[in-house]
Amino acid sequence: MKAKTVKKILFVVLLLILIVPQKAHAMHIMEGFLPLGWCLFWYAAFIPFFLYGLFSIRKAVADNPQNKVLLAFSGAFIFILSALKIPSVTGSTSHPTGVGIGTALFGPGVISVLGTICLLFQALLLAHGGITTLGANAFSMAVIGPFVGYGVYQLLKKLNVSTSICLFLCAFIADLATYFTTSVQLGLVFPDPSSGIFGAIMKFVGVFMVTQIPIAIAEGLLTVVAYNLISANFPFHERGVLNNGKK
């Protein structure tokens, strides 16, 4: 990848960081917010996907060592975008996830690892999320979001939809799936006194989706822009999901 291309991508992302107002708290489930039993449950649900992701990364690098560059780029894209904390009109915060481009390039398994690493560093360095809630946050952002986005991407490719639209919807749906999963996680722990778990889930969805839909649209567009910048300067390989052995 040419240095000029990398600078263009970083400029766009850093510009977003500078112009977006930030709060000290964020949408990742914070430390101590979930009971220990639920923390252990989400860790247990997440770990098999993490192990599968390690295998996927090893295979991607073995197929072509140059994939290390794209893996690093995909991880950096996730870290920077998911670290953005955008105030919501509902009094909470929202943020992009950045998982779309890595999911399209390598499949969702790889994101189980890259996304978790990003979440770990955010919890340790940015007070964004937590260690006890890492399993829950990783399950929503690094597992469900990428797998749902990947399913949409593959379906659209089979229908011969253009790559740009496939990428946009992959990132868009992965973003919304992440937030819906988090709403379910919170609804299970904090059921509504009158409407129960389902009512609580719908309330959490309402809190997040007001601002998350436009954010997901912006993330989808940025994902397409990032791909267009690197595709002209980086030789995608047969292992890359985007090409599937053809342009």
C-alpha positions in Angstrom: 0.0 0.0 0.0 1.4 3.4 -0.9 2.3 5.8 1.9 0.2 8.5 0.2 -2.9 6.3 0.3 -2.4 5.5 3.9 -2.1 9.2 4.7 -5.3 10.0 2.9 -7.2 7.3 4.9 -5.7 8.4 8.2 -6.5 12.0 7.4 -10.2 11.2 6.9 -10.4 9.2 10.1 -8.5 11.7 12.2 -10.7 14.5 10.8 -13.7 12.7 12.2 -12.0 12.4 15.6 -11.3 16.2 15.6 -14.8 17.3 14.6 -16.9 14.9 16.6 -17.7 16.0 20.2 -16.8 13.4 22.8 -18.0 12.3 26.2 -16.1 10.4 28.9 -18.5 7.5 28.7 -19.5 5.4 25.7 -21.8 2.7 24.4 -19.6 -0.3 25.2 -20.9 -1.9 28.4 -18.9 -0.4 31.2 -16.9 -2.1 33.9 -19.1 -3.6 36.7 -22.3 -3.0 34.8 -23.1 -6.7 34.4 -23.4 -9.3 37.1 -20.6 -11.8 37.3 -22.7 -14.7 36.1 -23.6 -12.8 32.9 -20.0 -11.8 32.4 -18.9 -15.4 32.5 -21.7 -16.4 30.2 -20.7 -14.0 27.5 -17.0 -14.9 27.8 -18.0 -18.6 27.3 -20.1 -17.7 24.3 -17.3 -15.6 22.8 -14.2 -17.7 23.3 -15.0 -20.4 20.6 -15.2 -17.6 18.0 -12.0 -16.1 19.2 -10.2 -19.4 18.8 -11.7 -19.8 15.3 -10.4 -16.3 14.6 -6.9 -17.2 15.5 -7.0 -20.1 13.1 -8.4 -17.7 10.4 -5.6 -15.2 10.9 -3.0 -17.9 10.8 -4.4 -19.2 7.5 -4.6 -15.7 5.9 -1.0 -15.0 6.7 0.1 -18.5 5.5 -1.7 -18.0 2.2 0.1 -14.7 1.6 2.4 -12.9 4.1 1.4 -9.6 2.5 -2.0 -10.0 4.2 -0.3 -8.8 7.4 -0.6 -5.3 6.0 -4.3 -5.6 5.4 -4.8 -7.2 8.7 -3.0 -4.4 10.5 -5.1 -1.8 8.5 -8.3 -3.6 9.3 -7.4 -3.6 13.0 -6.5 0.1 13.0 -9.7 0.9 11.2 -11.7 -0.9 13.9 -9.8 0.7 16.8 -10.1 4.3 15.6 -13.7 4.2 14.5 -15.0 2.3 17.5 -13.1 4.7 19.8 -15.3 7.6 18.6 -17.9 8.5 21.2 -20.7 10.5 19.6 -23.3 12.0 22.0 -26.8 10.9 21.3 -29.9 13.1 21.5 -31.3 10.4 23.8 -28.7 11.1 26.5 -26.5 8.1 25.7 -23.6 7.8 23.2 -23.1 5.9 20.0 -20.1 5.1 17.8 -19.2 3.3 14.6 -17.7 -0.2 14.8 -15.3 -0.3 11.8 -15.7 -4.0 11.3 -17.1 -3.9 7.7 -13.9 -3.7 5.7 -12.0 -6.4 7.6 -15.1 -8.7 7.5 -15.3 -8.3 3.7 -11.5 -8.8 3.2 -11.0 -11.8 5.4 -14.3 -13.0 6.8 -15.9 -12.6 10.2 -13.6 -15.0 12.1 -10.6 -12.6 11.8 -12.6 -9.8 13.3 -13.3 -11.9 16.4 -9.6 -11.4 17.2 -9.0 -7.9 15.8 -12.1 -6.5 17.4 -11.3 -8.0 20.8 -7.8 -6.6 20.7 -9.2 -3.2 20.0 -11.8 -3.5 22.8 -9.1 -4.6 25.2 -6.9 -1.6 24.5 -9.9 0.7 24.7 -10.8 -0.7 28.1 -7.3 -0.4 29.4 -6.3 2.9 27.9 -9.5 4.9 27.2 -11.8 3.7 30.0 -14.1 2.6 27.1 -15.8 -0.6 28.1 -14.3 -2.9 30.7 -12.4 -6.2 31.4 -15.3 -8.0 33.1 -17.6 -6.9 30.3 -15.1 -7.6 27.5 -16.8 -10.9 26.6 -20.1 -9.2 26.2 -18.7 -6.3 24.2 -16.7 -8.6 22.0 -19.6 -10.9 21.4 -21.7 -8.0 20.1 -19.1 -6.0 18.2 -16.5 -8.7 17.2 -18.8 -11.7 16.6 -22.5 -11.0 15.9 -21.9 -7.7 14.0 -19.3 -9.2 11.6 -21.1 -12.5 11.1 -24.4 -10.8 10.3 -22.6 -8.3 8.0 -20.7 -11.2 6.3 -24.0 -13.0 5.6 -25.5 -9.9 4.0 -22.3 -9.4 2.0 -22.2 -13.0 0.7 -25.9 -12.9 -0.2 -25.5 -9.7 -2.2 -22.4 -11.0 -4.0 -24.4 -14.1 -5.1 -27.0 -11.7 -6.5 -24.3 -9.9 -8.5 -24.7 -6.6 -6.6 -21.8 -4.2 -7.1 -18.9 -4.4 -4.7 -19.5 -0.8 -3.4 -23.1 -1.6 -2.4 -22.0 -4.9 -0.9 -19.4 -3.2 1.2 -21.8 -0.4 2.3 -24.5 -2.8 3.4 -22.0 -5.1 5.1 -20.7 -2.3 7.3 -24.2 -0.7 7.8 -25.8 -4.0 8.9 -22.9 -5.1 11.0 -23.1 -1.8 12.9 -26.8 -2.1 13.6 -26.5 -5.8 14.5 -23.9 -4.9 17.1 -26.2 -2.4 18.8 -29.2 -4.6 18.7 -27.1 -7.4 20.3 -26.0 -5.0 23.1 -29.6 -4.0 23.6 -30.5 -7.7 24.1 -27.6 -8.1 26.5 -28.8 -5.2 28.6 -32.4 -6.1 28.4 -31.7 -9.6 29.7 -30.0 -8.1 32.8 -32.3 -5.2 33.4 -35.9 -6.2 32.5 -38.6 -3.6 32.5 -40.8 -3.8 35.6 -44.0 -3.7 33.5 -43.1 -5.0 30.1 -40.3 -7.5 31.1 -37.3 -8.4 29.0 -38.8 -7.7 25.6 -39.9 -4.2 26.7 -36.5 -3.5 28.1 -34.8 -4.6 24.9 -37.1 -2.3 22.8 -36.3 0.6 25.1 -32.5 0.1 24.7 -33.0 -0.2 21.0 -34.9 3.0 21.0 -32.1 4.7 22.9 -29.3 3.7 20.6 -31.0 3.6 17.1 -32.0 7.2 17.0 -28.4 8.2 16.4 -27.0 4.9 15.3 -28.8 4.7 12.0 -27.1 7.9 10.5 -23.8 6.8 12.1 -24.1 3.4 10.4 -24.8 5.1 7.1 -21.7 7.3 7.5 -19.7 4.2 8.5 -20.8 2.4 5.4 -19.8 5.3 3.1 -16.4 5.6 4.8 -15.9 1.9 4.4 -16.4 2.2 0.7 -14.1 5.2 0.5 -11.4 3.3 2.4 -11.7 0.3 0.2 -11.5 2.4 -3.0 -8.4 4.1 -1.7 -6.5 0.9 -1.0 -7.9 -1.3 -3.8 -6.0 0.8 -6.4 -2.7 0.5 -4.6 -2.8 -3.0 -3.0 -3.0 -6.3 -4.8 -5.9 -8.2 -3.3 -5.3 -11.9 -3.2 -7.5 -15.0 -3.8 -7.8 -15.3 0.0 -9.5 -11.9 0.0 -13.2 -12.3 0.3 -13.8 -9.2 -1.7 -12.6 -10.6 -5.0 -13.5 -14.3 -4.5 -10.9 -15.1 -7.2 -12.2 -12.5 -9.6 -12.7 -8.7 -9.9 
